[in-house]
Amino acid sequence: MEVLRIATSGSVDDGKSTLIGRLLYDTNSIPQDKMEALHAASKRKGLDFTDLSLLTDGLVAEREQGITIDVAHIYFSTPTRKYIIADTPGHIEYTRNMVTGASNAQVSLILIDARRGIVEQTHRHFFIANLLRIPYLVVCVNKMDLVDYSEARFNQIVEDFQQMLDNAGFKGQEVKFIPISSLYGENVASRTGAINWYNGSTLLEYLEQVSFDHEDRNHPARFPIQSVIRPRTTEYHDFRGFAGKVASGHFSVGDEVVSLPSGQKSRIKTIEQFEKQLTVAHARESVVITLEGEIDSSRGNMLVKTNEIPQQLKEISANICWMDQLPLAAGKTYLLQHGVNRVKAKVQQINYVTDVTNHVQVTDKTSMALNDIGRITLKTAAPVFADPYEQNPANGAFILIDEFNNTTVAVGFIE
Amino acid sequence: MTNQINWEFPQALEDEAIYILRETVAQFEKPVLLFSGGKDSITLVRLAQKAFYPGKIPFSLLHVDTGHNFPETIQFRDWLVNTLGLDIIIRNVQDSINQGKAQEETGKYASRNALQTVTLLDAIEEGKFDACIGGARRDEEKARAKERIFSVRDEFGQWNAKMQRPELFDILNGKINIGENVRVFPISNWTELDVWNYIVREKLEIPSIYFSHEREIIERDGLYWPYSSFLNTTADEVPFRQKVRFRTVGDMTCTAAVLSEADKLEDIIAEIMEAKISERGARIDDKRSEAAMEKRKQAGYF
């Protein structure tokens, strides 16, 4: 069964939580006791309808303030697919959570309030979906019930969005517009008949048919080594296997590989998945690879095919999203974690910080604040074997860790 | 819309969990697997077996025994440990009570559920464990839905929901400060159904109380409570025999039974798909307040 990961973002009161509640409700994913708890909680708040948004706002502070602070993960499945929704906050001060939630998504779901149209946060959400190069973008124009289900209003919003796309979209991005009312369930999982001028698919129908062609399986083969398995038992006395998850592409038994950074060459002897012997391992599969002969490889090293060597970077130019209260300072040294490999990295320069709403680059910055998105140059203590994020996302992203408090302070996308 | 059952386990979830377990062993000095004897921790043991094969599982199990466990769970635990040749550390809530660190609750709702946090934190300190691997899933409860895969806890085991580290792609940052430790949740993205489908696919053994059996129960607050010497009952609560099974395995004082005839895994799965009550709906410990889980997590409950 396939797993489809979706990230949702919306501004305050766009009805995002209600939409998710509606998806769960209409797919029979809410057990009766949870439904009863919802009825009771809605009543306590003095509402005369069942507030489906209360399903997802999990933390006490969120329920108090009626907003979403952190990423919540929500699960439902249909007979064809398992869905994971990363429900992310829409507020500008939670941009980092938005990026976090979107980082694993194949589909980005952007909500627009039909009355308000495109707002500052729509630009931000769109920018983030682009930054992460999420292949599918679903724009749900919500609260159609509050604009009399007006076709003209919907078309106007589509046109405005199209303008944004013309300026900043990327090749291969698929965009779908759907007029919905999450409160009444129109075009979410079914049609209520309120909108007769729209013949396209409902949100759920669209999600059910999104084809993820596993693009990362066609990318160059990358195998970051997590650990070396050496049982040293009588039965497996000489066993030496490299454990890891294929980041991108695929490896077959017999492939000639190079271990980086040592540059030593070898051939794949076996690919193992527990007691099973495989002939090929694809992207995202966790396996153990054994090689012909002894080569020097350990955690943080990478196996690649001899004809697909990645670039060796000691100076990295990257777009980053800054995620810490403490600002990024030019000249400071951080730990850079690329996959499972860590190296020290010094911030050489802040090239610019992007004004996300107006797509303007501000160049005279010496620091970056929480939630800023911009371009920096880093110098690393050892080479990093990475691909440009645009070409191979699975081997083109990294995080920065503050060495003093160990927290994750940034995510970067290699140019 | 009717629920059709999909019996196929999503393989991506196993690959992800194995990756997380390998990261845990690589990034921490002394991980430990929190074992309860329930289906989720049994699943974790299987995943650990696969992640390091043909090597041995490179960490111990830790069981916090409340003394109020179902005897079937304890029997199963001992069987599993023997069969797979695992290392296990057992710490008892009774000892924490005897040492005056924890106090037994009173009244008819008394349970040792909250007390086990004390024993757990002591065991973590004693064993110098910097990573505790747990079988919590995000679909179980709404505070858990917000939790990271590597969840940092302070010296007192506390979870700070508002200050969680961002977790991006599959890049896991296990760096911590002295005194802190991390709770690791490899099956975060699994649902209850995923776990059952995995148990079927892997042909895993599970404790007998998951299957329909006859036992003495009482009815209280619309739930069926297993009758035992640990349960404080009132005079009008008369036990009767009934065919039941358990959907989760907690203490005998805080896990409600469901009426069921399901005695095969396939029947259990079919029952779950039709069930009108959520998994944790049968957990009396969650019913204390709307934010019961969040409060316990802040206090160091895993």
Chai-1 contact restraints between the chains, C-beta under 6 A:
chainA,res_idxA,chainB,res_idxB,connection_type,confidence,min_distance_angstrom,max_distance_angstrom,comment,restraint_id
A,M1,B,N6,contact,1.0,0.0,6.0,A-B,restraint_1
A,M1,B,E8,contact,1.0,0.0,6.0,A-B,restraint_2
A,M1,B,P10,contact,1.0,0.0,6.0,A-B,restraint_3
A,V3,B,P10,contact,1.0,0.0,6.0,A-B,restraint_4
A,V3,B,A12,contact,1.0,0.0,6.0,A-B,restraint_5
A,N28,B,M1,contact,1.0,0.0,6.0,A-B,restraint_6
A,N28,B,N3,contact,1.0,0.0,6.0,A-B,restraint_7
A,P31,B,I277,contact,1.0,0.0,6.0,A-B,restraint_8
A,P31,B,S278,contact,1.0,0.0,6.0,A-B,restraint_9
A,Q32,B,K276,contact,1.0,0.0,6.0,A-B,restraint_10
A,D33,B,I277,contact,1.0,0.0,6.0,A-B,restraint_11
A,D33,B,S278,contact,1.0,0.0,6.0,A-B,restraint_12
A,D33,B,G281,contact,1.0,0.0,6.0,A-B,restraint_13
A,K34,B,S278,contact,1.0,0.0,6.0,A-B,restraint_14
A,G58,B,K142,contact,1.0,0.0,6.0,A-B,restraint_15
A,G58,B,A143,contact,1.0,0.0,6.0,A-B,restraint_16
A,G58,B,A145,contact,1.0,0.0,6.0,A-B,restraint_17
A,G58,B,K146,contact,1.0,0.0,6.0,A-B,restraint_18
A,L59,B,A161,contact,1.0,0.0,6.0,A-B,restraint_19
A,V60,B,A291,contact,1.0,0.0,6.0,A-B,restraint_20
A,D70,B,K146,contact,1.0,0.0,6.0,A-B,restraint_21
A,A72,B,A145,contact,1.0,0.0,6.0,A-B,restraint_22
A,A72,B,K146,contact,1.0,0.0,6.0,A-B,restraint_23
A,H73,B,R138,contact,1.0,0.0,6.0,A-B,restraint_24
A,H73,B,A145,contact,1.0,0.0,6.0,A-B,restraint_25
A,Y75,B,D139,contact,1.0,0.0,6.0,A-B,restraint_26
A,Y75,B,T191,contact,1.0,0.0,6.0,A-B,restraint_27
A,P79,B,Q4,contact,1.0,0.0,6.0,A-B,restraint_28
A,P79,B,N6,contact,1.0,0.0,6.0,A-B,restraint_29
A,K82,B,P10,contact,1.0,0.0,6.0,A-B,restraint_30
A,I84,B,N189,contact,1.0,0.0,6.0,A-B,restraint_31
A,R96,B,P166,contact,1.0,0.0,6.0,A-B,restraint_32
A,T100,B,P166,contact,1.0,0.0,6.0,A-B,restraint_33
A,T100,B,L168,contact,1.0,0.0,6.0,A-B,restraint_34
A,S103,B,L168,contact,1.0,0.0,6.0,A-B,restraint_35
A,S103,B,F169,contact,1.0,0.0,6.0,A-B,restraint_36
A,Q226,B,R22,contact,1.0,0.0,6.0,A-B,restraint_37
A,Q226,B,A26,contact,1.0,0.0,6.0,A-B,restraint_38
A,S227,B,R22,contact,1.0,0.0,6.0,A-B,restraint_39
A,S227,B,A26,contact,1.0,0.0,6.0,A-B,restraint_40
A,I229,B,G55,contact,1.0,0.0,6.0,A-B,restraint_41
A,P231,B,P54,contact,1.0,0.0,6.0,A-B,restraint_42
A,P231,B,G55,contact,1.0,0.0,6.0,A-B,restraint_43
A,Y236,B,P54,contact,1.0,0.0,6.0,A-B,restraint_44
A,A243,B,R22,contact,1.0,0.0,6.0,A-B,restraint_45
A,K245,B,Y19,contact,1.0,0.0,6.0,A-B,restraint_46
A,F274,B,K50,contact,1.0,0.0,6.0,A-B,restraint_47
A,F274,B,Y53,contact,1.0,0.0,6.0,A-B,restraint_48
A,R284,B,D15,contact,1.0,0.0,6.0,A-B,restraint_49
A,E285,B,D15,contact,1.0,0.0,6.0,A-B,restraint_50
A,S286,B,D15,contact,1.0,0.0,6.0,A-B,restraint_51
A,S286,B,I18,contact,1.0,0.0,6.0,A-B,restraint_52
A,S286,B,Y19,contact,1.0,0.0,6.0,A-B,restraint_53
A,R299,B,A26,contact,1.0,0.0,6.0,A-B,restraint_54
A,M323,B,P166,contact,1.0,0.0,6.0,A-B,restraint_55
A,Q337,B,I171,contact,1.0,0.0,6.0,A-B,restraint_56
A,A397,B,F169,contact,1.0,0.0,6.0,A-B,restraint_57
A,I399,B,L168,contact,1.0,0.0,6.0,A-B,restraint_58
A,I399,B,I171,contact,1.0,0.0,6.0,A-B,restraint_59
A,I401,B,N173,contact,1.0,0.0,6.0,A-B,restraint_60
A,I401,B,K175,contact,1.0,0.0,6.0,A-B,restraint_61
A,N406,B,K175,contact,1.0,0.0,6.0,A-B,restraint_62
A,N406,B,I176,contact,1.0,0.0,6.0,A-B,restraint_63
A,N406,B,N177,contact,1.0,0.0,6.0,A-B,restraint_64
A,T407,B,R165,contact,1.0,0.0,6.0,A-B,restraint_65
A,T408,B,R165,contact,1.0,0.0,6.0,A-B,restraint_66
A,T408,B,P166,contact,1.0,0.0,6.0,A-B,restraint_67
A,T408,B,N173,contact,1.0,0.0,6.0,A-B,restraint_68
A,V411,B,L168,contact,1.0,0.0,6.0,A-B,restraint_69
